[in-house]
């Protein structure tokens, strides 16, 4: 029997460079967060002065952007702590907790803003269109700057938190454009209902972004396979490799965003090198982005139990399974159960 797990050896130079890279990532993220917070405070004041619900809704959206960046910075530091005690994976899922909290907050804010927008559609209030237009145009520039800063961080491609914040900031661009259009309509026509109409546009964007974060983080909490990765295809590819008789108890999940993992029980033909088969299967998984894999590899006679070599014919026809096997069995033949 052979069992394997991934290796994590790193030399001192690589670790030092990696640490410097993480520091640079945090600085860019912190700069983007500071820019967003500074503008958000000014936007809240402007929204109150201009009586603009659209500006206040934009500020609420930016608050969740700033919060997600702050949580990403905190989560990155916490997740970097080595595993200890009962937390055998460390605290890597702290990021997912904060991402889900960010998504829920977005949805709740959207519901409140949607209610206020409908109320103002029924009973419109006078809005200062000139101030509203100025703030919206400045908001476009601020969002472009924040997007550029986040793009400079390599961590933006690995963190569900930062990826979500980046997506929110991009949707803010559309929100500010809608606010600017509404301001122009108010200035030229005096149609104050353009403000709550623009707010409803922002509400739609907030619901879309918040729902996406909740779904993505929920998949990780429910141990679902990463989006775009089909476990049946992976199991069939493993079973099709030379000397593999069967694959079962195949589980594929994400420890945290960008960190897929897999485990499986593999039965190997009698007389074959189970260590070589395991190495080959690890390569198959790595080609699909799964570098954290734990495989239990047994010869068919060992898996057959007490029958052993004396009952080889029957065991070969129907290899035994774990007593509590989960999911389908993948075999080298044309069918799987």
C-alpha positions, 0 to 999 in steps of 0.5 A, a space after each residue: 500500500 502506498 500513501 502520498 501527500 504534497 511536498 512543501 519544501 522551499 529554500 531560504 532565498 525563495 521564502 525571502 523573495 516570497 515574503 517581499 512579494 507579499 509585502 508589496 502586495 499588501 502595500 498596493 492593496 492598502 493604498 487602494 483601500 485608503 484611496 477608496 475610504 477617503 473618497 467614500 467619506 467625501 461622497 457621503 458628505 456630498 450625497 447628504 448636501 446634494 440630497 442624492 440617494 444615488 451618491 449615497 448608494 455609490 458610497 455604500 457600495 464603496 464601503 463594502 469594497 474597502 471592507 473587503 480589501 481590509 479583510 483581505 489584508 487581515 485574512 492574508 496575515 492570519 492565513 500565513 500562520 502555520 497549521 497548529 492544533 486542530 487547524 490542520 490546514 491553518 486558517 486559510 479559510 479566513 478569507 472565505 469567511 470574510 468574502 461571504 460576510 462581504 457578499 451578505 453585506 452587499 445584499 443587505 445594503 442593496 435591499 435597503 437602498 432599493 426600498 429607499 429608491 422606490 420610496 423616492 420614486 413615489 415621493 421625489 426630493 429635490 437634488 443638486 445636480 451640479 454637485 452630483 455630476 462633479 462627484 460622479 466624474 471624480 468617482 470614475 477617476 478614483 475607481 480607475 486608480 483603485 483598479 490600477 493599484 489592485 492590478 499591481 498586486 499579484 495576490 489579486 489573482 489568488 484571493 477571492 476577497 481581492 478578486 471580489 473587491 476588484 469586480 466591485 470597483 469595476 461595477 462602481 465605474 458603471 454605477 458612477 456613469 449611471 449617476 453622472 447620466 442621472 445628474 445631467 438629466 436633473 440639470 437639463 430637465 429638472 427630473 428629480 426621479 432620475 436620482 432614484 432610477 440611478 440608485 436602482 441601477 446601483 442596487 442591481 449591480 450590488 445584488 449581482 456582485 453580492 450574490 456572486 460572492 455568496 455563491 463562490 464562498 458557499 461552494 467552498 464551505 460546502 466542499 464542492 469541486 472548483 467551478 469548471 472542474 468536473 470530478 467525473 472527468 477527473 475520475 475517468 482520466 485517472 482510471 484510464 491510466 496504465 495499470 489502474 484497475 479502479 478509482 473510488 472515494 474520489 473527493 475534490 474540493 477547495 481548501 480556499 480560493 485557488 487551492 484545490 485539493 483531492 483524495 482518492 482510493 486507487 486499486 492497481 493491477 497485481 504485480 505493478 509498481 503502485 508507487 509509479 502509478 501514484 506518481 503518474 496519477 499525481 501528474 494527471 491531477 497536477 495537469 488539472 491544477 490539483 497540486 494538493 493530492 492525497 492518494 491511497 494506492 493498493 494492489 487488487 489482492 490487498 483490497 480483496 481482503 481475506 480472499 487474498 491470492 487464493 481467491 484471486 479470480 473472484 477478487 479480480 472480477 469484482 475488487 472490494 471497496 472500502 466499507 463506507 465508499 462514497 461516490 461512483 467507481 471509475 474503472 479502466 473499462 467503458 463504464 463506471 458505477 
